């Protein structure tokens, strides 16, 4: 079984072999659309500054069938570009593949997820399951009541809040910080290094594309050296003469301060009153000079760096939970993860108050959820009810019921057509949390689980 961590800053392919899972390869989500060939991964990244008009760096996030502004003879859309990279990534392993699990970052639309499945299936390796990438990454370790996961993509940073609900870890919400991704950080440091070369050697590495590309190619190596060294000697070749300058880790931290401040704010804004911060970060985040120290300044904040390819490895670890038949593929938002405190968990354990919905929202109106069952359908039985339009296709007369039980809000499916929580079908019943989307039938109708609060911020129980 294969898995792909679909973070465009570094797509990671992993494989399960017996009881062990390991990373096979890593490639940046970058492409060069040349007329007679499409380069992807490192081959494309090494030419980004040489032929910028041919470069594509946002095709995984911007996945669509819309024509590119600058298409090539071989590639017309971002979906074509993604297919080219996916094919190159999977080709060496197609003969042994039982299927592939996809660990997908938050923010993809339903239409994009459908297109993504089509793109991967076209490579000849069938998609066996889809899981939220942050959830998969954090599923490798026991979890406290709330975990925050931070990662860097090429064009943005993404923070995902995960909460312990019922018997496992569940994605609650996510936030995006555009313009603070890996490419923006790299450009900030490229500019700082170039200015230092100009001041100390009168040589400007940005004066032509070739020297600018050499600087960019060496940047990852320089960042790696800063992990164990306070001072760094940077060398660039000018003809036969090497040019050298010295920079410190503090130079890199200062240059990136505007980006770091936004990332720290992203984490702080996700804090829940009364709970410490458990922040888990990808290897990409951990490699940024001084960034982890910035997070450590937050009150009650514990920072843990996850292993390389954590999302891909986590997907393989939980493959039996994630795998689906082709006709029932859905993005998995919750995985069975051990509790960090080691306590046993019961199926109906109370949901934390900050996650427990108080109302269900439909067409701008909120209905309270309480111990008295709320029946939902186009002709529900007498009693508390939410009556849906009778013309809604795929909705049953008495479709489902919402009730607060044992400190949690539960949906019980009673329909012919099915009830879905975040596109995952409810089998019998399911615990709901704030932010969940409840879809009744297909295409059916969609309701949102919300929490109304008192003036002091306490939930309206």
Residue pairs with C-beta under 8 A, 6 or more apart in sequence:
1 15
1 16
1 97
1 98
1 99
1 100
1 101
1 128
1 316
1 319
2 13
2 14
2 15
2 16
2 24
2 90
2 93
2 97
2 98
2 99
2 100
2 101
2 125
3 13
3 14
3 15
3 16
3 21
3 100
3 101
3 102
3 103
3 312
3 313
3 315
3 316
3 319
4 11
4 12
4 13
4 14
4 86
4 89
4 100
4 101
4 102
4 103
4 120
4 312
5 11
5 12
5 14
5 103
5 133
5 136
5 137
5 309
5 310
5 311
5 312
5 315
6 60
6 102
6 103
6 104
6 105
6 116
6 133
7 29
7 105
7 133
7 151
7 153
7 282
7 284
7 311
8 28
8 29
8 57
8 58
8 60
8 61
8 153
8 154
8 155
9 28
9 29
9 151
9 152
9 153
9 154
9 181
9 182
9 284
10 26
10 27
10 28
10 29
10 284
11 26
11 27
11 28
11 29
11 41
11 60
11 85
11 89
12 23
12 25
12 26
12 308
12 309
12 311
12 312
13 23
13 24
13 25
13 26
13 89
13 90
13 93
13 312
14 21
14 22
14 23
14 24
14 309
14 312
14 313
14 315
14 316
15 21
15 22
15 24
15 93
15 316
16 316
16 319
21 312
21 313
21 316
21 317
23 308
23 309
23 312
23 313
24 93
25 89
26 308
26 309
27 40
27 41
27 42
27 85
27 88
27 89
28 41
28 42
28 44
28 45
28 154
29 57
29 59
29 60
29 85
29 154
30 40
30 41
30 44
30 45
30 48
30 55
30 56
30 57
30 154
31 38
31 39
31 40
31 44
31 55
31 56
31 57
31 59
31 75
31 81
31 84
31 85
32 38
32 39
32 40
32 43
32 44
32 47
32 48
32 51
32 54
32 55
32 56
33 54
33 55
33 56
33 68
33 70
33 71
33 72
33 74
33 75
33 81
34 51
34 54
34 72
35 72
35 73
36 73
36 74
37 74
38 72
38 74
38 75
38 81
38 84
39 47
40 81
40 84
40 85
40 88
41 85
41 88
41 89
44 55
46 213
46 217
47 55
47 213
48 55
48 57
48 213
48 216
49 209
49 212
49 213
49 216
50 209
50 210
50 213
52 209
53 70
54 70
54 72
56 68
56 78
56 81
57 154
57 155
57 183
58 78
58 154
58 155
59 78
59 79
59 81
59 82
59 85
60 78
60 82
61 107
61 153
61 154
61 155
61 156
62 78
63 78
63 79
63 82
63 108
63 112
63 115
63 116
63 119
64 77
64 78
64 79
64 112
64 115
65 77
65 79
65 115
66 77
66 78
67 76
67 77
68 75
68 76
68 77
68 78
68 81
71 77
74 80
74 84
75 81
75 84
79 115
79 118
79 119
82 116
82 119
83 119
83 122
83 123
86 119
86 120
86 123
87 123
90 97
90 100
90 123
90 124
90 125
91 123
93 125
94 123
94 124
94 125
97 125
98 128
99 125
99 126
99 127
99 128
99 129
99 323
100 120
100 125
100 126
100 127
100 128
101 127
101 128
101 129
101 130
101 131
101 315
101 316
101 319
101 322
101 323
102 116
102 120
102 127
102 129
102 130
102 131
102 315
103 131
103 132
103 133
103 136
103 137
103 311
103 312
103 314
103 315
104 113
104 116
104 130
104 131
104 132
104 133
104 331
105 132
105 133
105 134
105 151
105 153
105 158
106 132
106 133
106 134
106 158
106 160
106 171
106 174
107 158
107 174
107 176
108 116
110 423
113 130
113 331
117 127
117 130
117 329
120 126
120 127
121 127
126 326
127 326
127 329
128 319
128 322
128 323
128 324
129 315
129 319
129 322
129 323
129 324
129 329
129 332
130 322
130 329
130 330
130 331
130 332
131 314
131 315
131 318
131 322
131 331
131 332
131 335
132 160
132 171
132 331
132 332
132 333
133 151
133 311
134 149
134 151
134 158
134 160
134 162
134 171
134 174
134 311
135 160
135 162
135 169
135 170
135 171
135 314
135 332
135 333
135 334
135 335
136 310
136 311
136 312
136 314
136 315
136 318
136 335
137 149
137 151
137 280
137 282
137 306
137 310
137 311
137 314
138 147
138 149
138 162
138 169
138 280
138 306
138 310
138 314
138 337
139 169
139 314
139 317
139 318
139 335
139 337
140 306
140 307
140 310
140 313
140 314
140 317
141 280
141 304
141 337
141 340
142 337
142 338
142 339
142 340
142 342
143 162
143 164
143 169
143 278
143 337
143 338
143 339
143 340
144 164
144 276
144 278
144 339
144 340
144 341
145 163
145 164
145 275
145 352
146 161
146 162
146 163
146 164
146 272
146 275
146 278
146 352
147 161
147 162
147 163
147 169
147 278
147 279
147 280
148 159
148 160
148 161
148 162
148 267
148 270
148 277
148 278
148 279
148 280
149 159
149 160
149 162
149 279
149 280
149 281
149 282
150 157
150 158
150 159
150 263
150 266
150 267
150 279
150 280
150 281
150 282
150 285
151 157
151 158
151 281
151 282
151 284
151 285
152 181
152 182
152 185
152 282
152 284
152 285
152 288
153 181
153 182
154 181
154 182
154 183
155 178
155 179
155 181
155 183
155 184
156 176
156 177
156 178
156 179
156 180
156 181
157 176
157 177
157 180
157 181
157 262
157 263
157 266
158 174
158 175
158 176
158 177
159 174
159 175
159 176
159 177
159 266
159 267
159 270
160 171
160 173
160 174
161 171
161 172
161 173
161 174
161 270
162 169
162 170
162 171
162 172
163 169
163 170
163 172
163 352
163 355
163 433
164 170
164 337
164 339
164 352
165 334
165 351
165 352
165 355
165 408
165 431
165 433
166 334
166 345
166 347
166 348
166 349
166 351
166 408
166 431
167 336
167 345
167 346
167 347
167 349
168 334
168 335
168 336
168 337
169 334
169 335
169 337
170 333
170 334
170 433
171 333
171 334
172 355
172 433
172 434
172 435
173 270
173 435
175 266
175 269
175 270
177 262
177 263
177 266
180 259
180 262
180 263
182 284
184 259
185 256
185 259
185 288
186 216
186 219
188 255
188 256
188 259
189 219
189 223
189 252
189 255
189 256
190 206
190 212
190 215
190 216
190 219
191 206
191 255
192 251
192 252
192 255
193 205
193 215
193 219
193 234
193 245
193 247
194 204
194 205
194 206
194 212
194 215
196 234
196 245
196 247
196 251
197 203
197 204
197 205
197 234
197 236
197 243
197 245
198 204
200 245
201 243
201 245
203 236
203 238
203 243
205 211
205 212
205 214
205 215
205 236
206 212
206 215
211 236
211 238
214 236
214 237
215 236
218 234
218 236
222 232
222 234
223 252
223 287
223 288
223 289
224 287
225 232
226 232
226 249
226 252
226 289
227 287
227 289
229 249
230 248
230 249
231 246
231 247
231 248
231 249
232 246
232 247
232 248
232 249
233 244
233 245
233 246
234 244
234 245
234 246
234 247
235 242
235 243
235 244
236 242
236 243
237 243
249 289
249 290
250 290
252 289
252 290
253 260
253 289
253 290
256 288
256 289
256 290
256 291
260 288
260 290
260 291
260 294
263 291
263 294
263 295
264 294
264 295
264 297
264 298
267 277
267 279
267 295
267 298
267 301
268 298
271 277
272 354
273 354
273 457
276 300
276 301
276 302
277 298
277 300
277 301
277 302
278 302
278 304
278 340
279 295
279 301
279 302
279 303
279 304
280 303
280 304
280 305
280 306
281 292
281 295
281 303
281 304
281 305
281 306
282 305
282 306
282 310
283 305
283 306
283 307
283 308
283 310
285 291
285 292
285 305
286 292
286 305
292 303
292 305
295 301
295 303
296 303
307 313
314 335
315 322
318 335
318 336
321 332
321 335
321 336
322 332
322 335
324 330
328 425
330 420
330 423
330 424
330 425
331 422
331 423
331 424
332 424
333 421
333 422
333 424
334 424
339 345
348 405
348 406
348 408
349 406
349 407
349 408
350 406
350 407
350 408
351 407
351 408
351 409
351 431
351 433
353 459
354 434
354 451
354 459
355 433
355 434
356 404
356 407
356 408
356 409
356 433
356 434
356 451
356 459
357 369
357 409
357 432
357 433
357 434
357 436
357 449
357 450
357 451
358 368
358 369
358 450
358 451
358 452
358 459
358 460
358 461
359 366
359 367
359 368
359 369
359 449
359 450
359 451
359 452
359 460
360 366
360 367
360 369
360 374
360 376
360 386
360 402
360 438
360 447
360 448
360 449
360 450
361 367
361 447
361 448
361 449
361 450
362 386
362 388
362 445
362 447
362 448
366 450
366 452
367 374
367 386
368 374
368 460
369 402
369 403
369 404
369 409
370 403
370 404
371 403
371 404
371 405
372 383
372 384
372 403
373 383
373 384
373 401
373 402
373 403
374 384
374 385
374 386
374 401
374 402
374 403
375 381
375 383
375 384
375 385
375 386
375 398
375 400
375 401
376 385
376 386
376 388
376 399
376 400
376 401
376 402
376 440
376 447
377 385
377 387
377 388
377 395
377 396
377 397
377 398
377 399
377 400
377 415
378 387
378 388
378 389
378 390
378 392
378 395
378 396
378 397
378 399
379 387
379 390
379 397
379 398
380 386
380 387
380 397
380 398
380 399
381 398
388 395
388 399
388 440
388 445
389 445
392 440
392 441
392 444
392 445
393 441
393 443
393 444
394 417
394 440
394 441
394 442
394 443
394 444
395 415
395 417
395 440
395 441
395 444
395 445
396 414
396 415
396 416
396 417
396 440
396 441
398 414
398 415
399 413
399 414
399 415
399 417
399 419
399 440
399 441
400 411
400 412
400 413
400 414
400 415
400 419
400 426
400 438
400 440
401 411
401 412
401 414
402 409
402 410
402 411
402 412
402 432
403 409
403 410
403 412
404 410
408 431
408 432
409 431
409 432
409 433
409 449
410 429
410 430
410 431
410 432
411 419
411 421
411 426
411 429
411 430
411 432
411 438
412 428
412 429
413 419
413 426
413 427
413 428
413 429
415 440
415 441
417 440
417 441
417 442
417 444
418 425
418 426
418 441
418 442
419 425
419 426
419 438
419 439
419 440
419 441
420 426
420 438
420 439
420 440
421 430
421 432
421 436
421 437
421 438
421 439
422 436
422 437
423 437
423 439
432 438
432 449
433 449
434 449
434 450
434 451
435 448
435 449
436 448
436 449
437 446
437 447
437 448
437 449
438 446
438 447
438 448
438 449
439 445
439 446
439 447
440 446
440 447
451 459
451 460
452 459
452 460
453 459
453 460
454 460
